Amino acid sequence: MKSFRSNIIRQIETIPEGKIFTFSDLDFPVEKFSNVAVILSGLAKEKRLVRVEKGAYYRPKQSSLGLGVLPVYQDEQLNYLTRKLDGYLTGTYIYNKMSLTEQVSSVITIAAPQPVRPFRFKKLSVECVKSYADTPGDENTLRLIRMLDAIKDLKYIPGTTPQQAYDRIFALHISQLSPVNLEKIVSLAINYPPRVRKILSEMLKKNNRFDLSKQLVNTICPTTRFELPYKTI
């Protein structure tokens, strides 16, 4: 048992200080789950770990300025929540970083395949929305998916009109994409609602990619009518 405990502690010590981890980040036989739970609980009582919530801990980082234990930074909290929900950050928090709005949201939005009810995590207010794409495995795919999310939320981006949001999404993002990424965003858009495909098709047409625009239009039922809150010219 002593060697097993030592092995678990060695694994924990390889995890960077301040990074939230769970049981799934440790390598041990399934039948030893309860033993690991006891070890982690004991380390928390010894203040060698800090318990975030049930089954989640982090190694505390001491301030080099003598300020004691540093808190977990918001970025790490968000990383933990997106991993936990198998999702990614979206909504106003992200749209602000995309320069689509100057407003800063007090609510963090996570897109996930199985959305849960709004909840509080530490000092964060978190809401979940349905994701229309698998959790992206790379930053470039995530960037494209967030563009599609912004198109989906065109009417609801705070501090801007739908027309302004349309113009900014096109000018700052869609028009800047390489031919390869234009093709990729079209393939990702197939899983989004028809309205998103319609808006993206018009942006592609505006970008002189009539071939890709037509490809998207062909996925929309011909009798579907949209009331779009912007002008394309």
C-alpha atoms as a printed R data frame, in Angstrom:
    type eleno elety resid chain resno       x      y       z
1   ATOM     1    CA   MET     A     1   0.000  0.000   0.000
2   ATOM     2    CA   LYS     A     2   2.902  2.317   0.822
3   ATOM     3    CA   SER     A     3   4.446  1.837  -2.639
4   ATOM     4    CA   PHE     A     4   1.021  2.425  -4.243
5   ATOM     5    CA   ARG     A     5   0.638  5.678  -2.311
6   ATOM     6    CA   SER     A     6   4.137  6.735  -3.345
7   ATOM     7    CA   ASN     A     7   3.309  6.019  -6.986
8   ATOM     8    CA   ILE     A     8   0.160  8.161  -6.843
9   ATOM     9    CA   ILE     A     9   2.059 11.010  -5.174
10  ATOM    10    CA   ARG     A    10   4.794 10.824  -7.830
11  ATOM    11    CA   GLN     A    11   2.149 11.136 -10.541
12  ATOM    12    CA   ILE     A    12   0.610 14.126  -8.787
13  ATOM    13    CA   GLU     A    13   3.986 15.823  -8.511
14  ATOM    14    CA   THR     A    14   4.344 15.732 -12.302
15  ATOM    15    CA   ILE     A    15   1.167 17.825 -12.667
16  ATOM    16    CA   PRO     A    16   1.980 21.564 -12.832
17  ATOM    17    CA   GLU     A    17   1.113 23.610  -9.758
18  ATOM    18    CA   GLY     A    18  -2.240 25.362 -10.137
19  ATOM    19    CA   LYS     A    19  -3.540 22.907 -12.761
20  ATOM    20    CA   ILE     A    20  -6.810 21.269 -11.774
21  ATOM    21    CA   PHE     A    21  -6.797 17.491 -12.115
22  ATOM    22    CA   THR     A    22  -9.216 14.635 -11.476
23  ATOM    23    CA   PHE     A    23  -8.993 10.882 -10.965
24  ATOM    24    CA   SER     A    24  -8.955 10.391 -14.737
25  ATOM    25    CA   ASP     A    25  -5.583 12.171 -14.893
26  ATOM    26    CA   LEU     A    26  -4.001  9.499 -12.706
27  ATOM    27    CA   ASP     A    27  -3.017  5.989 -13.748
28  ATOM    28    CA   PHE     A    28  -4.222  3.255 -11.391
29  ATOM    29    CA   PRO     A    29  -6.331  0.057 -11.458
30  ATOM    30    CA   VAL     A    30 -10.086  0.647 -11.299
31  ATOM    31    CA   GLU     A    31 -10.392 -1.466  -8.158
32  ATOM    32    CA   LYS     A    32  -8.051  0.959  -6.389
33  ATOM    33    CA   PHE     A    33 -10.372  3.941  -6.876
34  ATOM    34    CA   SER     A    34 -11.383  4.159  -3.220
35  ATOM    35    CA   ASN     A    35  -7.731  3.939  -2.143
36  ATOM    36    CA   VAL     A    36  -6.846  6.860  -4.409
37  ATOM    37    CA   ALA     A    37  -9.782  8.846  -3.010
38  ATOM    38    CA   VAL     A    38  -8.414  8.331   0.510
39  ATOM    39    CA   ILE     A    39  -4.916  9.385  -0.580
40  ATOM    40    CA   LEU     A    40  -6.163 12.584  -2.248
41  ATOM    41    CA   SER     A    41  -8.366 13.433   0.715
42  ATOM    42    CA   GLY     A    42  -5.413 12.932   3.043
43  ATOM    43    CA   LEU     A    43  -3.150 15.139   0.941
44  ATOM    44    CA   ALA     A    44  -5.820 17.832   0.994
45  ATOM    45    CA   LYS     A    45  -5.993 17.656   4.807
46  ATOM    46    CA   GLU     A    46  -2.203 18.000   4.860
47  ATOM    47    CA   LYS     A    47  -2.634 21.069   2.601
48  ATOM    48    CA   ARG     A    48  -0.427 19.465  -0.051
49  ATOM    49    CA   LEU     A    49  -3.492 19.616  -2.328
50  ATOM    50    CA   VAL     A    50  -6.468 21.966  -2.559
51  ATOM    51    CA   ARG     A    51  -9.898 20.458  -3.201
52  ATOM    52    CA   VAL     A    52 -11.837 22.369  -5.873
53  ATOM    53    CA   GLU     A    53 -14.964 20.222  -5.837
54  ATOM    54    CA   LYS     A    54 -15.722 16.534  -5.440
55  ATOM    55    CA   GLY     A    55 -13.017 14.572  -7.275
56  ATOM    56    CA   ALA     A    56 -11.079 17.651  -8.416
57  ATOM    57    CA   TYR     A    57  -7.872 18.991  -6.879
58  ATOM    58    CA   TYR     A    58  -4.810 21.068  -7.647
59  ATOM    59    CA   ARG     A    59  -1.323 21.451  -6.246
60  ATOM    60    CA   PRO     A    60  -1.127 24.837  -4.513
61  ATOM    61    CA   LYS     A    61   1.439 27.308  -5.794
62  ATOM    62    CA   GLN     A    62   3.210 29.498  -3.267
63  ATOM    63    CA   SER     A    63   3.686 33.181  -4.043
64  ATOM    64    CA   SER     A    64   7.302 34.200  -4.559
65  ATOM    65    CA   LEU     A    65   6.393 37.494  -2.845
66  ATOM    66    CA   GLY     A    66   5.430 35.844   0.418
67  ATOM    67    CA   LEU     A    67   1.691 36.208  -0.176
68  ATOM    68    CA   GLY     A    68   0.941 32.592   0.640
69  ATOM    69    CA   VAL     A    69  -0.945 30.188  -1.636
70  ATOM    70    CA   LEU     A    70  -1.927 31.683  -4.985
71  ATOM    71    CA   PRO     A    71  -5.510 31.132  -6.189
72  ATOM    72    CA   VAL     A    72  -6.335 29.142  -9.301
73  ATOM    73    CA   TYR     A    73  -6.430 31.620 -12.156
74  ATOM    74    CA   GLN     A    74  -9.605 32.023 -14.206
75  ATOM    75    CA   ASP     A    75  -8.008 30.550 -17.335
76  ATOM    76    CA   GLU     A    76  -7.329 27.295 -15.497
77  ATOM    77    CA   GLN     A    77 -10.861 27.235 -14.077
78  ATOM    78    CA   LEU     A    78 -12.230 27.624 -17.604
79  ATOM    79    CA   ASN     A    79  -9.905 24.908 -18.934
80  ATOM    80    CA   TYR     A    80 -11.131 22.571 -16.220
81  ATOM    81    CA   LEU     A    81 -14.817 23.302 -16.894
82  ATOM    82    CA   THR     A    82 -14.499 22.794 -20.657
83  ATOM    83    CA   ARG     A    83 -12.703 19.480 -20.086
84  ATOM    84    CA   LYS     A    84 -15.322 18.406 -17.563
85  ATOM    85    CA   LEU     A    85 -18.231 19.219 -19.904
86  ATOM    86    CA   ASP     A    86 -16.400 18.041 -23.049
87  ATOM    87    CA   GLY     A    87 -17.090 21.443 -24.556
88  ATOM    88    CA   TYR     A    88 -15.505 24.747 -25.496
89  ATOM    89    CA   LEU     A    89 -15.916 28.428 -24.649
90  ATOM    90    CA   THR     A    90 -18.283 30.475 -26.769
91  ATOM    91    CA   GLY     A    91 -20.750 33.350 -26.315
92  ATOM    92    CA   THR     A    92 -20.126 36.981 -25.363
93  ATOM    93    CA   TYR     A    93 -16.860 36.197 -23.525
94  ATOM    94    CA   ILE     A    94 -15.413 34.899 -26.813
95  ATOM    95    CA   TYR     A    95 -17.162 37.406 -29.090
96  ATOM    96    CA   ASN     A    96 -15.442 40.177 -27.130
97  ATOM    97    CA   LYS     A    97 -12.066 38.567 -27.888
98  ATOM    98    CA   MET     A    98 -13.116 38.309 -31.554
99  ATOM    99    CA   SER     A    99 -13.694 42.117 -31.564
100 ATOM   100    CA   LEU     A   100 -17.388 41.638 -32.318
101 ATOM   101    CA   THR     A   101 -18.491 43.512 -29.192
102 ATOM   102    CA   GLU     A   102 -16.910 45.697 -26.550
103 ATOM   103    CA   GLN     A   103 -19.185 44.377 -23.832
104 ATOM   104    CA   VAL     A   104 -17.753 42.022 -21.233
105 ATOM   105    CA   SER     A   105 -20.105 39.293 -20.089
106 ATOM   106    CA   SER     A   106 -20.593 38.367 -16.449
107 ATOM   107    CA   VAL     A   107 -21.646 34.893 -17.600
108 ATOM   108    CA   ILE     A   108 -19.340 32.297 -19.121
109 ATOM   109    CA   THR     A   109 -20.930 30.259 -21.928
110 ATOM   110    CA   ILE     A   110 -19.771 26.733 -22.727
111 ATOM   111    CA   ALA     A   111 -20.988 24.842 -25.797
112 ATOM   112    CA   ALA     A   112 -21.314 21.148 -24.992
113 ATOM   113    CA   PRO     A   113 -22.911 18.064 -26.589
114 ATOM   114    CA   GLN     A   114 -24.960 17.520 -23.413
115 ATOM   115    CA   PRO     A   115 -25.759 20.975 -21.979
116 ATOM   116    CA   VAL     A   116 -26.458 21.232 -18.253
117 ATOM   117    CA   ARG     A   117 -28.404 23.810 -16.287
118 ATOM   118    CA   PRO     A   118 -26.725 27.132 -15.364
119 ATOM   119    CA   PHE     A   119 -24.451 26.803 -12.327
120 ATOM   120    CA   ARG     A   120 -21.887 28.611 -10.224
121 ATOM   121    CA   PHE     A   121 -18.267 27.519 -10.072
122 ATOM   122    CA   LYS     A   122 -16.237 29.481  -7.551
123 ATOM   123    CA   LYS     A   123 -16.966 33.086  -8.588
124 ATOM   124    CA   LEU     A   124 -17.994 32.207 -12.139
125 ATOM   125    CA   SER     A   125 -21.558 32.111 -13.449
126 ATOM   126    CA   VAL     A   126 -21.696 29.427 -16.145
127 ATOM   127    CA   GLU     A   127 -24.346 28.583 -18.724
128 ATOM   128    CA   CYS     A   128 -24.331 25.805 -21.311
129 ATOM   129    CA   VAL     A   129 -25.615 25.782 -24.873
130 ATOM   130    CA   LYS     A   130 -25.836 23.025 -27.423
131 ATOM   131    CA   SER     A   131 -22.740 22.516 -29.549
132 ATOM   132    CA   TYR     A   132 -23.267 21.836 -33.250
133 ATOM   133    CA   ALA     A   133 -19.798 20.401 -33.824
134 ATOM   134    CA   ASP     A   134 -17.657 17.832 -32.076
135 ATOM   135    CA   THR     A   135 -15.274 19.272 -29.507
136 ATOM   136    CA   PRO     A   136 -12.443 20.606 -31.684
137 ATOM   137    CA   GLY     A   137  -9.066 18.951 -31.366
138 ATOM   138    CA   ASP     A   138  -7.027 21.926 -32.551
139 ATOM   139    CA   GLU     A   139  -7.067 25.708 -32.232
140 ATOM   140    CA   ASN     A   140  -7.725 26.352 -35.915
141 ATOM   141    CA   THR     A   141 -10.886 24.225 -35.968
142 ATOM   142    CA   LEU     A   142 -12.009 25.882 -32.733
143 ATOM   143    CA   ARG     A   143 -11.525 29.297 -34.352
144 ATOM   144    CA   LEU     A   144 -13.738 28.313 -37.291
145 ATOM   145    CA   ILE     A   145 -16.424 26.855 -35.049
146 ATOM   146    CA   ARG     A   146 -16.536 30.072 -33.041
147 ATOM   147    CA   MET     A   147 -17.110 32.019 -36.265
148 ATOM   148    CA   LEU     A   148 -20.100 29.784 -36.961
149 ATOM   149    CA   ASP     A   149 -21.342 30.297 -33.397
150 ATOM   150    CA   ALA     A   150 -21.100 34.064 -33.888
151 ATOM   151    CA   ILE     A   151 -23.150 33.786 -37.093
152 ATOM   152    CA   LYS     A   152 -25.708 31.676 -35.197
153 ATOM   153    CA   ASP     A   153 -25.915 34.326 -32.455
154 ATOM   154    CA   LEU     A   154 -25.895 37.252 -34.901
155 ATOM   155    CA   LYS     A   155 -29.058 38.833 -33.482
156 ATOM   156    CA   TYR     A   156 -28.021 38.375 -29.859
157 ATOM   157    CA   ILE     A   157 -24.452 39.675 -29.657
158 ATOM   158    CA   PRO     A   158 -24.745 42.504 -27.086
159 ATOM   159    CA   GLY     A   159 -23.684 46.080 -27.745
160 ATOM   160    CA   THR     A   160 -24.069 45.810 -31.498
161 ATOM   161    CA   THR     A   161 -26.769 45.580 -34.163
162 ATOM   162    CA   PRO     A   162 -27.229 42.487 -36.349
163 ATOM   163    CA   GLN     A   163 -25.959 44.518 -39.309
164 ATOM   164    CA   GLN     A   164 -22.813 45.548 -37.446
165 ATOM   165    CA   ALA     A   165 -22.275 41.981 -36.257
166 ATOM   166    CA   TYR     A   166 -22.683 40.666 -39.824
167 ATOM   167    CA   ASP     A   167 -20.215 43.215 -41.198
168 ATOM   168    CA   ARG     A   168 -17.638 42.551 -38.480
169 ATOM   169    CA   ILE     A   169 -17.831 38.767 -38.751
170 ATOM   170    CA   PHE     A   170 -17.290 39.039 -42.497
171 ATOM   171    CA   ALA     A   171 -14.580 41.731 -42.459
172 ATOM   172    CA   LEU     A   172 -12.576 40.498 -39.463
173 ATOM   173    CA   HIS     A   173 -12.938 36.767 -39.887
174 ATOM   174    CA   ILE     A   174 -14.583 35.165 -42.936
175 ATOM   175    CA   SER     A   175 -12.886 37.404 -45.519
176 ATOM   176    CA   GLN     A   176  -9.499 36.681 -43.925
177 ATOM   177    CA   LEU     A   177  -9.718 32.894 -44.279
178 ATOM   178    CA   SER     A   178  -7.427 30.958 -46.583
179 ATOM   179    CA   PRO     A   179  -8.969 28.788 -49.346
180 ATOM   180    CA   VAL     A   180  -8.313 25.690 -47.226
181 ATOM   181    CA   ASN     A   181 -10.074 27.161 -44.190
182 ATOM   182    CA   LEU     A   182 -12.972 28.386 -46.313
183 ATOM   183    CA   GLU     A   183 -13.557 24.812 -47.420
184 ATOM   184    CA   LYS     A   184 -13.205 23.600 -43.850
185 ATOM   185    CA   ILE     A   185 -15.703 26.079 -42.415
186 ATOM   186    CA   VAL     A   186 -18.217 25.004 -45.086
187 ATOM   187    CA   SER     A   187 -17.832 21.366 -44.031
188 ATOM   188    CA   LEU     A   188 -18.311 22.351 -40.367
189 ATOM   189    CA   ALA     A   189 -21.362 24.482 -41.204
190 ATOM   190    CA   ILE     A   190 -23.263 21.443 -42.500
191 ATOM   191    CA   ASN     A   191 -24.119 20.528 -38.889
192 ATOM   192    CA   TYR     A   192 -25.437 24.012 -38.062
193 ATOM   193    CA   PRO     A   193 -29.050 25.214 -38.503
194 ATOM   194    CA   PRO     A   194 -30.158 26.299 -42.024
195 ATOM   195    CA   ARG     A   195 -30.085 29.978 -41.033
196 ATOM   196    CA   VAL     A   196 -26.336 29.748 -40.287
197 ATOM   197    CA   ARG     A   197 -25.683 28.031 -43.613
198 ATOM   198    CA   LYS     A   198 -27.716 30.707 -45.412
199 ATOM   199    CA   ILE     A   199 -25.806 33.587 -43.824
200 ATOM   200    CA   LEU     A   200 -22.439 31.930 -44.421
201 ATOM   201    CA   SER     A   201 -23.386 31.250 -48.061
202 ATOM   202    CA   GLU     A   202 -24.032 34.975 -48.546
203 ATOM   203    CA   MET     A   203 -20.695 35.843 -46.945
204 ATOM   204    CA   LEU     A   204 -18.962 33.387 -49.277
205 ATOM   205    CA   LYS     A   205 -20.710 34.922 -52.257
206 ATOM   206    CA   LYS     A   206 -19.536 38.338 -51.081
207 ATOM   207    CA   ASN     A   207 -16.040 36.862 -50.912
208 ATOM   208    CA   ASN     A   208 -16.325 35.654 -54.536
209 ATOM   209    CA   ARG     A   209 -16.436 31.996 -53.534
210 ATOM   210    CA   PHE     A   210 -19.569 31.235 -55.522
211 ATOM   211    CA   ASP     A   211 -18.704 27.536 -55.652
212 ATOM   212    CA   LEU     A   212 -18.677 27.164 -51.867
213 ATOM   213    CA   SER     A   213 -21.730 29.396 -51.526
214 ATOM   214    CA   LYS     A   214 -23.680 27.151 -53.894
215 ATOM   215    CA   GLN     A   215 -22.453 24.082 -52.019
216 ATOM   216    CA   LEU     A   216 -24.076 25.411 -48.842
217 ATOM   217    CA   VAL     A   217 -27.246 26.620 -50.567
218 ATOM   218    CA   ASN     A   218 -27.747 23.093 -51.921
219 ATOM   219    CA   THR     A   219 -28.009 21.810 -48.319
220 ATOM   220    CA   ILE     A   220 -30.998 24.083 -47.598
221 ATOM   221    CA   CYS     A   221 -34.547 23.146 -48.506
222 ATOM   222    CA   PRO     A   222 -35.528 25.360 -51.498
223 ATOM   223    CA   THR     A   223 -38.864 26.318 -49.907
224 ATOM   224    CA   THR     A   224 -37.216 27.589 -46.693
225 ATOM   225    CA   ARG     A   225 -37.641 31.320 -46.186
226 ATOM   226    CA   PHE     A   226 -35.580 33.472 -43.852
227 ATOM   227    CA   GLU     A   227 -36.099 36.890 -42.309
228 ATOM   228    CA   LEU     A   228 -32.494 38.018 -42.072
229 ATOM   229    CA   PRO     A   229 -31.845 41.200 -40.035
230 ATOM   230    CA   TYR     A   230 -29.145 42.701 -42.271
231 ATOM   231    CA   LYS     A   231 -28.342 43.782 -45.799
232 ATOM   232    CA   THR     A   232 -25.579 42.138 -47.803
233 ATOM   233    CA   ILE     A   233 -24.802 45.199 -49.926
